[in-house]
Amino acid sequence: MSFAIPKESYNGRVLALDFGKGGKALMIGGETALPFLAFEGEVPNKPVIAYEIQDSAPDDWPDTLKEIYKDVSGGPVTWAKHCQDKLGAKAIALRLMSTHPDRENRSAADAAKTVKDVLSVINVPLIILGSNNIEKDASVLVAAAEAASGHNCIIGKAQEGNYKTIVAAALAHNHKLIAMSELDINLAKQLNILITQMGFDKSRLVTDPMCSALGYGLEYTYSVMERIRLAGLAQNDATMQPPILGDIGIYVWKTKETTAEESDVPGWGSLKERGIAWEAVSATAMLTAGSNLLIMRHPDAVEAVEKTINELC
Amino acid sequence: MALSGIEIFKLLPKTNCKKCGFPTCLAFAMKLAQGGVEISACPDVSEEAKKNLGEASAPAIRTFSLGAGDNAVKMGGEGVLFRHDKKFYNPCALALNIKDSLSGDEIAAKASEVNSSEMDRVGQKLRIDAISIEYASNDPAKYEAAVKLAAEKAPGAALILNCGDPAAAGAAAKVVAGRKPLLYCATEANADAMAAIAKENGLPLAIKADGLEALSALSEKVQKLGVENIVLDSGAKSAKEILENNTQIRRSALKKKFKPLGYPIINFASRGDSMLETSIAAVAIAKYASIVVMNHIEQWKNLALFTLRQNIYTDPQVPMQVKQNIYEISGPSADSPLMITTNFSLTYFIVSGEIENSKVPSWLAVMDCEGLSVLTAWAAGKFIASKIAAFIQESGVGDKVSKKELIIPGQVAILSGALEDKLEGWKITVGPREANALPTYLKSR
């Protein structure tokens, strides 16, 4: 018996998507193989990691993480510049947390101004995220999309309860769009169908099947991502071919493992490294499951995962 | 090629004698086809049928243990490429590499680190399972002493004799033969001598070659030399090689029934930088390694990798559950609020996480609803007023809180009236519909 490389060939292809403009624009997706398996297909684009920033002070971030950004997190403009210029961010994800009714409840007009201000100081691509309040996001993201017109951003997240207005805004201002559903491949498929039925091209979509952190349901996200990828490639299901987003930082940095003091959990080791490792391992798992785009928070975790991506590609 | 239940049934005595523990031969055959029982459970099956079945029902990836005793790690036996297709059965072993060229104190310290690496996570005891002792000194006497020392300081750990010199490996193997160490490794150059040591001491043997074609040839050679328990090293170093080679090995074994690669895989994730090593090890854990060897095992890293291993090897068809209990969050007192939810682990993790985020000390009553989420459990009649009332009364939580007030999930607001009738003396309050509204809700109370 002699060995023959067991290749799978697929009819489907992950849709390639570009975002940003000019020399710093990025391309994700486009592969015709399972994650990183270049021996059996094309893997033309590396996954991208975007640094997450917020438009309000990161009071709910753990101290070890806040400390990293303490000199720049007073405002999204300095924060964004820091990530781009000092940390070498390839992309930035601006989360408009201050618009949440339970936070500062700032207006859509305020959010639009924030977006404009941030765009004026960066040249890397921008991802614009709402505060994950269904009603408020509908107005905030519409205003943000208009403010970012011409910048080819990724905006989101459009969900079942608010997608119509957000899709219309992304369409009108030529942005890419994140469609998010909750940990269910059928819901992800259904939302992508609903959005494309509005005339929004599927090649402009990013699928977010909802993330979960290591130890807190990561295996659900992992398997939903793998199933989406297999549906898109092996079954050539066109509605399951957009690139996949892993919005992982926000879930990682509220777990006990990233926040508990060493004195409270003897045996868990250094809090600083524990947090970084939690984010790096969560992100690595998302990559092996099929994520094309990750949103992360800690520079050291980003660095480790980028090195892994470079080894994988 | 695995046989179907009906094909197996044809080979059985068809007496329905029940001696195997199943009501009928057909039921036994079905279980055999799933791999959940051994053919030897049937006392009356013919030798010929046993042989046919044994070959047909042998797992595509050979199953055996790394190490001996209570902490031996079962390897191989996997049946799928994706965990959602069924499940991954045997969680991979994690190992620390120690060079024999270190001082005795350093070796003892590292082995002790392995020995004390055990942690408890959601009820499972997890640990660094093995030590790889690397022959870096080029001095057989030093190697033997190092192996002996590491074995002594970590009495529960499995051992990997990371030594390609047959003379040094053979001498060390004799010293710790009772621990069933893995010999690492046979190459094209030393295969005969290493295979002889493995056979003589009854040990598993790792083989290493560059590329899977050479590895397959070496596997057949070693197998013909009489070694049954083989571990594969494809020479993968980069994350890309680990992912691609492991995938090709697993696919060859499962989809092509290619015997030479039907064995567990060992990967070296070793990097100078421990954080990068953590991420590389994560790739190996997710994608088919049975042994992952590392250079560093800090507690923070172990916790993350143990958890990933646990997540990946969780049975996707069984809802993960947490124990029914009254959980204390942030050190509650008699005046702290009391909330209730169901025992689906995702529900528990999200609710308890949000309560922790609120920094408001609280009691969280988690009720056994067979791992269903709140709405599903309500719809299934498991999270209803009479059962909640019985649970709260039996739990004795009423004695822990000064004010008898129970906060129920907003999704089941409809229960509040019935619950007030059933739980005499208690005030029922409807909380937020979604867990992410809990911090605001708790802070504003």
Contacts between the chains, C-beta under 8 A, distances in Angstrom:
chain1	res1	chain2	res2	distance
A	1	B	216	7.5
A	1	B	220	7.3
A	1	B	258	6.6
A	1	B	259	7.0
A	1	B	260	6.4
A	2	B	213	7.2
A	2	B	216	7.0
A	3	B	212	5.3
A	3	B	213	4.7
A	3	B	215	7.8
A	3	B	216	4.0
A	3	B	217	8.0
A	3	B	252	7.0
A	3	B	258	7.0
A	3	B	260	7.2
A	3	B	261	7.3
A	4	B	256	7.8
A	5	B	212	7.6
A	5	B	248	6.1
A	6	B	248	5.8
A	6	B	251	4.0
A	6	B	252	5.1
A	6	B	255	6.1
A	6	B	256	5.9
A	8	B	251	7.9
A	34	B	247	7.9
A	35	B	243	8.0
A	36	B	240	6.5
A	36	B	243	5.5
A	36	B	244	7.6
A	37	B	243	7.2
A	37	B	244	6.3
A	37	B	247	6.3
A	38	B	240	7.8
A	38	B	244	7.6
A	39	B	244	5.6
A	39	B	248	7.6
A	60	B	357	6.9
A	102	B	437	7.3
A	102	B	440	4.4
A	132	B	436	7.6
A	212	B	346	7.6
A	214	B	304	6.4
A	214	B	307	5.3
A	214	B	308	6.0
A	214	B	311	6.7
A	215	B	121	7.5
A	215	B	307	4.4
A	215	B	310	7.8
A	215	B	311	6.8
A	215	B	349	7.8
A	216	B	346	7.6
A	216	B	349	4.5
A	216	B	350	7.5
A	216	B	353	6.9
A	217	B	345	7.5
A	217	B	346	4.6
A	217	B	349	6.3
A	217	B	350	7.9
A	218	B	308	7.5
A	218	B	311	4.8
A	219	B	83	7.3
A	219	B	311	4.3
A	219	B	312	6.5
A	219	B	314	5.2
A	219	B	316	7.0
A	220	B	346	6.9
A	222	B	83	7.7
A	222	B	286	7.7
A	222	B	311	7.3
A	222	B	312	7.3
A	223	B	82	7.5
A	223	B	83	6.0
A	223	B	84	4.2
A	223	B	316	5.9
A	226	B	82	5.6
A	226	B	83	7.9
A	226	B	84	6.4
A	227	B	82	7.9
A	227	B	84	5.9
A	230	B	82	7.3
A	254	B	353	6.0
A	254	B	357	5.7
A	255	B	353	6.6
A	256	B	353	7.5
A	256	B	356	6.6
A	257	B	303	6.6
A	257	B	304	7.6
A	257	B	307	7.8
A	259	B	356	7.8
A	267	B	119	6.2
A	267	B	299	6.2
A	268	B	119	7.8
A	268	B	299	5.9
A	268	B	300	6.6
A	268	B	303	5.5
A	269	B	298	5.4
A	269	B	299	3.0
A	269	B	300	3.5
A	269	B	301	7.4
A	269	B	302	7.6
A	269	B	303	6.7
A	270	B	298	7.1
A	270	B	299	7.7
A	270	B	300	5.3
A	271	B	300	7.9
A	273	B	275	7.1
A	273	B	298	6.6
A	273	B	300	4.4
A	273	B	301	7.4
A	274	B	300	3.8
A	274	B	303	6.6
A	274	B	304	7.3
A	276	B	275	6.2
A	277	B	275	6.6
A	277	B	278	5.2
A	277	B	300	5.4
A	277	B	301	5.6
A	277	B	303	7.8
A	277	B	304	4.2
A	278	B	304	5.7
A	280	B	275	6.3
A	280	B	278	6.1
A	280	B	279	5.0
A	280	B	282	7.6
A	280	B	304	7.9
A	281	B	278	6.2
A	281	B	279	6.8
A	281	B	282	4.7
A	281	B	304	4.6
A	281	B	305	6.9
A	281	B	307	7.8
A	281	B	308	5.4
A	283	B	279	8.0
A	284	B	279	4.7
A	284	B	282	4.1
A	284	B	283	6.1
A	284	B	286	7.7
A	285	B	282	6.0
A	285	B	286	5.7
A	285	B	308	6.3
A	285	B	311	7.7
A	285	B	312	7.7
A	288	B	243	7.2
A	288	B	282	7.7
A	288	B	283	5.9
A	288	B	286	4.6
A	288	B	287	6.0
A	289	B	286	7.7
A	300	B	275	6.5
A	301	B	275	7.8
A	303	B	275	7.9
A	304	B	273	7.6
A	304	B	275	4.5
A	304	B	276	5.1
A	304	B	278	7.1
A	304	B	279	4.8
A	305	B	279	5.9
A	307	B	276	5.3
A	307	B	279	7.3
A	308	B	239	5.4
A	308	B	276	7.0
A	308	B	279	4.4
A	308	B	280	6.2
A	308	B	283	6.8
A	311	B	238	4.7
A	311	B	239	3.8
A	311	B	240	5.9
A	311	B	280	7.1
A	312	B	238	7.9
A	312	B	239	4.8
A	312	B	240	5.1
A	312	B	243	6.5
A	312	B	283	7.4
A	313	B	240	7.2
